[in-house]
Amino acid sequence: MDRINSTGMSTAIFNVLFGIFNNGVDKMDKQSH
């Protein structure tokens, strides 16, 4: 149970960080054009 829970948590955190990173790249793209 604990292992599954921590893996799900890591995936969720990774997805959030990845989303923030993509948002930042998107904003930089719009500024440079």
C-alpha positions in Angstrom: 0.0 0.0 0.0 2.7 2.5 1.0 4.8 1.9 -2.0 1.9 2.4 -4.4 0.9 5.6 -2.5 4.4 7.1 -2.7 4.7 6.2 -6.4 1.4 7.9 -7.1 2.5 10.9 -5.1 5.8 11.2 -7.0 3.9 11.0 -10.3 1.5 13.7 -9.3 4.3 16.0 -8.1 6.2 15.3 -11.4 3.1 16.2 -13.4 2.7 19.5 -11.6 6.3 20.5 -12.0 6.2 19.5 -15.7 3.0 21.5 -16.1 4.7 24.6 -14.5 7.8 24.1 -16.7 5.6 23.9 -19.9 3.7 27.1 -18.8 7.0 28.9 -18.4 8.3 27.8 -21.8 4.9 28.8 -23.3 5.2 32.4 -21.9 8.8 32.8 -23.1 7.7 31.7 -26.5 4.9 34.3 -26.7 7.2 37.1 -25.5 9.9 36.4 -28.1 7.5 36.4 -31.0 
